[in-house]
């Protein structure tokens, strides 16, 4: 899951990953296939990371989460 948010700092991105991991863990099972939360900062950075993931790992189900 590629997400907009977390700001530019490693600490901010880590807090976002931690919070979203807790949320996702309550919603879906953490068993296979599993989840990986990627906090990307800006909307453009999130979109670029998502596009790159789709290109380099087309067999993976990638999700892009941005606000409107």
Secondary structure, DSSP 8 states (H G I E B T S, - for coil): -EESBS-SSHHHHHHHHHHHHHHHHHHS-SSTT----EE-BSHHHHHHHHHHHHHH-TTS---EE---
